[in-house]
Amino acid sequence: MAWYAYCIGEKPAFPELARHRKPIPLQSVTGIGGNQVFLYPASDLAIVVSEHNPAEEMNQKAGMDHAKVIADCFKHSTVLPFRFGTVFADDEGLRKSIRSNQRQFQSNLERLQGKTEMHLKIVVDSCCKDLEKHLPLEGVGKEYLSNLRESATRQRERQTRARAVAFQMHRMFAPLDEEVSCRLTDSGRMVLDIAHLIDRKSVERYHNKYTTTSAMMRECQMQLSGPWPPYHFVHRLTRGAHVATHAPAHAVQQPQVPAIGVQMQPAMV
């Protein structure tokens, strides 16, 4: 039987597993395609899975179902999410993958225990949009070289601006850890995606700090989502672990996860 994998949790967080050595249904939780979700015991770990049908389409709806199962489990346990689309061909494949990475998984669960992820999306008007010009495809002489210098200057200014905003967010929110990415839109705006790792007990304080900060940063458009399972930080911790060895060979596009006011794309392992 093939298993579709959602996440790894702490076995003690699911008392119903204490007397079982085989997979048992996780009550009131349904997975992709409405399939029953199971808790699969593996030493001190609980692997959250459902039976996999190769005919099931891994589309946007499936991605939403995948994220919902992880969110439901996160209410009860620290979790390490599997990458969307991870499938193990059989019981032996699942057990082998968990055994080969068990020490790392347990270490990561301990490190992330009691932690959650908050996500900030910050849109900043380009600090040099008045200089925007299209470089000619071909050119010689002073005008062409001048355009190249202007392009390089704009790039440095954007990088400096992005670093300054990211530093402000770090100083104001003081997260335990963070992941930051930046991209430039066609309209010349910068978009920063910032994931902050914080204590779960600090979520209310984080929301209060967001309210204060968004009022201060009037030149930016800020959006907040969370709390989430620690998607970005699981990715960092398990980089190099072969948890997706038995995943389908075809590429599966990562789905976006719904949030209030903003959609974010989690970086799963």
C-alpha positions in Angstrom: 0.0 0.0 0.0 1.3 3.5 -0.9 1.2 6.2 1.7 0.8 9.9 1.2 2.8 11.8 3.9 1.7 15.1 5.6 4.0 15.6 8.5 5.9 14.1 11.4 4.7 14.7 15.0 5.5 13.7 18.5 4.1 10.3 19.4 3.4 11.3 23.1 1.1 14.1 21.8 -1.3 11.4 20.4 -2.1 9.2 23.5 -4.2 6.9 21.3 -1.0 5.6 19.8 0.4 4.3 23.1 -1.2 0.9 22.8 -0.8 0.4 19.0 2.0 -0.6 16.8 0.1 -0.3 13.5 -1.5 2.8 11.9 -4.7 4.0 13.5 -7.3 6.5 12.2 -6.9 10.1 13.3 -10.4 11.0 14.2 -12.2 14.0 12.6 -9.4 14.7 10.2 -9.7 14.0 6.4 -6.9 14.3 3.9 -6.4 14.8 0.2 -9.5 13.6 -1.8 -11.4 13.1 1.5 -9.2 10.1 2.5 -9.0 9.0 6.1 -5.9 10.2 7.8 -3.8 7.8 9.9 -1.2 8.0 12.6 1.7 5.7 11.7 3.8 4.9 14.8 7.6 4.9 14.3 9.6 4.7 17.5 8.9 8.0 19.3 7.5 9.6 16.2 4.0 9.8 14.8 3.9 10.0 11.0 0.7 11.5 9.7 -0.4 9.7 6.4 -3.3 8.7 4.3 -3.7 5.9 1.7 -2.5 7.1 -1.7 -4.3 6.6 -5.0 -2.0 7.5 -8.0 -5.1 8.6 -9.9 -5.6 11.5 -7.5 -4.7 14.9 -8.9 -2.2 16.9 -7.0 -3.8 20.3 -7.7 -4.5 23.5 -5.8 -7.3 21.8 -3.8 -5.0 19.0 -2.9 -2.5 21.5 -1.7 -5.1 23.2 0.5 -6.1 19.8 2.0 -2.4 19.0 2.6 -1.9 22.2 4.6 -5.1 21.8 6.5 -4.1 18.4 7.8 -0.7 19.8 9.0 -2.6 22.7 10.7 -4.9 20.3 12.5 -2.0 18.3 13.8 -0.1 21.4 14.8 -2.9 22.1 17.3 -1.8 19.0 19.3 1.9 18.6 18.5 5.1 20.1 17.2 5.2 19.1 13.5 7.8 18.7 10.7 5.8 19.1 7.4 6.6 16.9 4.5 6.9 18.5 1.1 3.6 18.6 -0.8 3.4 15.5 -3.0 5.6 13.2 -0.9 4.5 9.6 -1.4 6.0 6.4 0.0 5.6 3.3 -2.2 4.9 1.0 0.7 5.4 0.4 4.5 9.0 -0.5 4.0 9.8 2.6 2.1 8.2 4.7 4.8 10.0 3.0 7.7 13.4 3.1 5.9 13.1 6.8 5.3 12.1 7.5 8.9 14.8 5.2 10.4 17.6 6.8 8.3 16.7 10.3 9.5 15.2 9.6 12.9 17.9 11.2 15.0 17.6 14.4 13.0 13.8 14.5 13.1 13.8 14.1 16.9 16.4 16.8 17.3 14.4 19.2 15.1 11.1 18.4 17.0 12.9 19.3 20.2 14.3 22.5 18.8 10.9 23.6 17.5 8.8 22.5 20.4 6.6 25.4 21.6 7.5 27.5 18.5 5.4 28.9 15.7 5.9 30.9 12.5 4.5 34.3 11.7 4.7 35.7 8.2 5.1 39.3 7.1 4.6 40.5 3.5 5.9 44.0 3.0 5.5 46.0 -0.2 7.8 49.0 -0.5 7.7 51.6 -3.3 10.9 51.6 -5.3 13.3 54.2 -3.9 14.5 54.9 -7.4 11.5 54.4 -9.7 12.0 57.8 -11.4 15.2 56.5 -12.9 13.6 53.5 -14.5 14.5 53.1 -18.1 14.7 50.2 -20.5 18.2 49.4 -21.5 18.8 49.0 -25.3 19.4 45.5 -26.5 22.6 46.8 -28.3 24.6 49.9 -27.9 28.0 51.5 -27.8 29.4 54.7 -26.5 28.8 56.9 -23.5 24.9 56.6 -23.4 25.0 52.8 -23.3 27.6 52.7 -20.6 25.7 55.4 -18.6 22.6 53.2 -18.8 24.6 50.2 -17.5 25.9 52.3 -14.6 22.4 53.5 -13.7 21.1 50.0 -13.8 23.8 48.8 -11.4 23.1 51.8 -9.1 19.4 51.1 -9.0 20.1 47.4 -8.1 22.4 48.5 -5.2 19.8 51.0 -3.9 17.1 48.3 -3.9 19.4 45.9 -2.1 20.2 48.5 0.5 16.6 49.4 0.9 15.6 45.8 1.3 18.3 45.2 3.9 17.2 48.3 5.8 13.6 47.3 6.0 14.5 43.7 7.0 16.7 45.0 9.7 13.9 47.3 11.0 11.6 44.3 11.2 14.2 42.2 13.0 14.8 45.0 15.5 11.1 45.6 16.2 9.9 42.0 16.4 13.0 40.4 17.8 12.2 36.9 16.5 14.1 33.7 17.6 15.0 33.1 14.0 14.0 34.4 10.6 14.0 33.8 6.8 13.9 36.7 4.4 13.4 36.9 0.7 13.0 39.9 -1.6 11.7 40.3 -5.2 11.1 43.2 -7.5 7.7 43.6 -9.3 7.2 44.9 -12.8 5.8 48.1 -11.4 9.1 48.8 -9.6 8.0 47.8 -6.1 9.9 45.6 -3.7 8.1 42.8 -2.0 9.7 41.3 1.1 8.6 38.0 2.5 9.7 37.6 6.1 9.1 34.5 8.2 9.7 34.9 11.9 10.0 32.0 14.4 8.6 32.9 17.8 7.3 31.2 21.0 3.7 30.2 20.6 2.9 32.0 23.9 4.1 35.2 22.3 1.6 35.3 19.4 -0.7 37.9 21.0 2.3 40.2 21.7 3.5 39.8 18.1 0.0 40.9 16.8 0.2 43.9 19.1 3.6 44.8 17.8 2.4 44.4 14.2 -0.4 46.9 14.8 2.1 49.4 16.2 4.7 48.8 13.5 2.3 49.0 10.5 1.1 52.4 11.8 4.7 53.6 12.0 5.8 52.3 8.6 3.4 54.4 6.5 5.6 54.2 3.4 5.1 50.4 3.3 2.1 48.1 2.9 2.3 45.4 5.5 0.3 42.2 5.7 0.4 39.6 8.5 -0.5 35.9 8.6 -0.1 33.2 11.2 0.5 31.5 13.4 1.7 28.7 11.1 3.6 25.5 11.6 7.3 26.4 11.2 7.5 25.6 7.5 10.5 27.8 6.6 12.5 26.6 9.6 11.8 22.9 9.1 13.1 23.4 5.5 16.4 24.9 6.9 16.8 22.2 9.6 16.1 19.2 7.4 18.1 20.3 4.3 20.0 17.3 3.2 17.6 14.8 4.8 16.2 12.4 2.3 12.6 12.5 3.4 11.2 12.8 -0.1 13.2 9.9 -1.6 10.1 8.0 -2.5 8.2 11.1 -3.8 6.7 10.9 -7.3 9.2 11.6 -10.1 7.1 14.3 -11.7 7.4 17.8 -10.3 4.4 19.1 -8.3 3.8 22.8 -8.1 3.8 24.1 -4.5 0.3 25.3 -3.5 -0.4 28.6 -1.8 -1.8 28.4 1.7 -4.8 30.5 2.5 -4.5 33.2 5.2 -6.5 36.2 6.4 -5.6 39.1 4.2 -2.6 37.5 2.4 -1.6 34.3 0.7 1.7 32.8 1.4 3.6 30.0 -0.2 5.2 27.8 2.5 8.6 26.2 2.0 8.0 22.7 3.0 10.5 19.9 3.3 
